[in-house]
Amino acid sequence: MKRYILYAGVNGAGKSTLYRTTRYKNSMPRINTDEILREFGDWRNTSDLMKAGKIAVARLNDYLLQGVAFNQETTLCGHSIIKTIQRAKEAGYMIEMHYVGVDSSQIAKQRIAQRVKMGGHGIPDRDVDRRYEESLRNLKKVLGFCDLAALYDNTAQFRRFAIYKNGEAIKVSRNVPMWYRKWLDDGFMAIWQETQEAFRGEAEKAGLRDEQDVVEMIKEMRKENQ
């Protein structure tokens, strides 16, 4: 069966680290713009970045046209990646995604800064901030196209906590990360929106800054009002 395997997540989340631990390493063609860029250019050079992106798109189109199995590393940002996943699905590909998340863009930025110190490539902070939320929004959009999706948290210690099949969660750990609860758990999202809109003042007066503390406060207030 034709496989299209994605290693997704914001820059600095740990996608490449995950890929290097899988059985697919070096077993099929791979598309990674950062790796393409290292072959000829500098991540600080805009023209080199654009060239690497064009090469990646050309390879992607070629693989889909030939119907070969391949894997891709992506931040899962923008409309083109969603269209690519849809296109692959329509072409009969089995879509498998491995998504790595962290609880904040700040964590991702700190890891990128450490990578740069070790000679790796960097990403502007403003891009990381923008991509962090966009990546998670798109994750929710594309889960339904994935035959299989595994979600990993790398906020503190790398771990897999959820498995989805055809858009439905078939296994979810009791201890899920905050980013999952905020962006993918509809029940939690409703509470979170209520927190942001209706109880912002109360939370500030109470001196609460931690997201989980605010949510617990909302739950207690609901009980009192029942």
C-alpha positions in Angstrom: 0.0 0.0 0.0 1.2 3.5 -0.8 2.1 5.3 2.5 2.4 9.0 3.1 3.9 9.4 6.6 4.1 12.9 8.2 6.3 13.9 11.1 4.5 17.1 12.2 4.8 19.8 14.9 6.0 23.3 15.4 9.7 24.0 15.0 11.7 22.8 18.0 9.0 20.3 19.1 11.2 17.3 18.4 10.0 16.0 15.0 13.4 15.0 13.7 14.3 13.3 17.0 11.2 11.2 16.7 11.9 10.3 13.1 15.4 9.1 13.9 13.9 6.6 16.4 11.3 5.0 14.0 11.5 2.0 11.8 11.0 4.2 8.7 14.4 5.9 9.1 16.2 5.7 5.8 13.7 3.1 4.5 11.8 5.4 2.1 12.2 8.8 0.2 12.0 11.7 2.6 11.1 15.4 2.2 12.5 17.8 4.8 13.2 21.3 3.7 15.8 21.8 6.5 17.8 18.8 5.3 17.5 19.9 1.7 18.8 23.4 2.7 21.8 21.9 4.4 22.9 20.3 1.2 23.7 23.7 -0.5 22.8 26.7 1.5 22.4 28.8 4.7 19.3 29.1 6.8 20.0 32.8 7.2 19.8 33.3 3.4 16.2 34.0 2.2 17.0 33.0 -1.4 18.4 29.6 -0.2 15.3 29.1 1.9 13.1 29.7 -1.1 15.2 27.4 -3.3 15.0 24.6 -0.7 11.2 25.1 -0.5 10.8 24.8 -4.3 12.9 21.6 -4.3 10.7 20.1 -1.6 7.5 21.0 -3.5 8.9 19.5 -6.7 9.9 16.2 -4.9 6.5 16.1 -3.3 4.7 16.4 -6.6 6.9 13.8 -8.2 6.3 11.3 -5.5 2.6 11.7 -5.6 2.6 11.5 -9.4 4.7 8.3 -9.3 2.6 6.8 -6.4 5.6 6.0 -4.3 5.7 5.8 -0.5 7.5 8.6 1.2 7.6 10.6 4.5 7.7 14.3 5.1 8.6 16.5 8.0 6.3 19.5 8.3 5.2 22.2 10.8 1.7 21.5 9.5 1.2 25.2 8.8 -0.5 26.9 5.9 -3.2 25.8 3.5 -0.9 23.9 1.1 -0.1 21.0 3.6 -3.8 20.5 4.1 -4.4 20.3 0.3 -1.5 17.9 0.0 -2.9 15.6 2.6 -6.3 15.7 0.8 -4.6 15.1 -2.5 -2.7 12.1 -1.2 -5.9 10.7 0.3 -7.8 11.0 -3.0 -4.9 9.3 -4.7 -5.3 6.2 -2.5 -2.5 6.8 -0.1 -2.6 5.5 3.5 -2.0 8.6 5.6 0.0 8.1 8.8 0.9 11.1 11.0 3.1 11.4 14.0 2.5 14.8 15.7 4.8 16.2 18.4 3.5 19.0 20.6 4.7 21.2 23.5 2.8 23.3 25.9 4.0 26.7 24.7 5.9 28.4 21.9 8.3 29.6 24.5 9.5 26.0 25.0 10.0 25.6 21.3 11.9 28.8 21.0 14.2 27.8 23.9 15.0 24.5 22.2 15.7 26.2 18.9 18.1 28.7 20.6 19.9 25.7 22.1 20.1 24.1 18.7 21.6 27.2 17.1 24.3 27.2 19.9 25.2 23.7 18.8 25.5 24.7 15.2 22.0 24.0 14.0 19.5 26.1 12.1 17.4 28.8 13.6 13.9 30.2 13.2 12.8 33.7 14.0 10.8 33.9 17.2 7.9 35.6 15.5 7.6 32.7 13.1 7.6 30.2 15.9 4.9 32.1 17.8 2.7 32.2 14.7 3.3 28.6 13.7 2.6 27.3 17.1 -1.1 28.1 17.1 -1.5 27.5 13.4 0.0 24.1 13.6 -2.4 23.0 16.3 -5.4 24.5 14.5 -4.4 22.5 11.4 -3.9 19.3 13.4 -7.5 19.4 14.3 -8.5 19.9 10.7 -6.4 17.0 9.3 -7.0 14.3 11.9 -10.0 13.1 9.9 -7.9 12.5 6.8 -5.4 10.3 8.7 -5.9 6.5 8.7 -3.6 6.5 11.7 -2.3 9.3 13.9 -0.1 9.2 17.0 0.2 12.2 19.2 3.3 12.8 21.4 4.1 15.3 24.1 7.6 16.6 24.4 7.0 19.4 27.0 9.1 17.7 29.6 9.7 14.1 28.8 9.0 12.6 25.4 5.9 10.3 25.4 3.1 9.1 23.2 -0.2 9.7 24.8 -2.9 9.3 22.1 -3.7 7.3 19.0 -6.3 8.2 16.5 -7.8 6.1 13.7 -9.7 7.7 10.9 -10.2 10.8 13.0 -11.5 9.0 16.1 -9.5 8.7 19.3 -9.0 4.9 20.1 -6.5 5.3 22.9 -5.9 8.4 25.0 -3.8 8.5 28.2 -5.4 9.8 31.4 -2.6 12.3 31.7 -2.9 14.4 28.6 -0.8 17.6 28.1 -2.3 21.0 28.4 -1.9 21.8 24.6 -4.0 18.8 23.8 -6.7 19.7 26.3 -6.8 23.3 25.0 -6.8 22.6 21.3 -8.3 19.2 20.8 -10.5 18.4 23.8 -13.8 20.0 22.9 -15.1 19.8 26.5 -12.0 21.5 27.9 -12.1 24.0 25.1 -15.6 25.1 26.1 -14.4 25.7 29.7 -11.3 27.5 28.4 -13.3 29.9 26.3 -15.6 30.6 29.3 -12.5 31.2 31.3 -11.2 33.7 28.8 -14.4 35.5 28.2 -16.5 35.5 31.3 -14.1 35.0 34.2 -11.0 36.9 33.2 -11.6 39.6 35.8 -12.2 37.1 38.6 -9.1 35.2 37.8 -7.0 38.3 37.8 -8.4 39.4 41.1 -7.6 36.0 42.6 -4.1 36.4 41.4 -4.3 33.3 39.2 -1.9 33.0 36.3 -1.4 29.3 35.7 -3.9 27.9 33.1 -4.8 24.8 35.1 -5.4 26.9 38.3 -7.9 29.1 36.4 -9.7 26.0 35.0 -10.0 24.5 38.5 -11.4 27.8 39.8 -14.1 27.8 37.0 -15.1 24.3 38.0 -15.5 25.3 41.7 -17.5 28.3 40.7 -19.8 26.2 38.6 -20.4 23.8 41.5 -21.3 26.7 43.8 -23.8 28.0 41.3 -25.6 24.7 40.8 
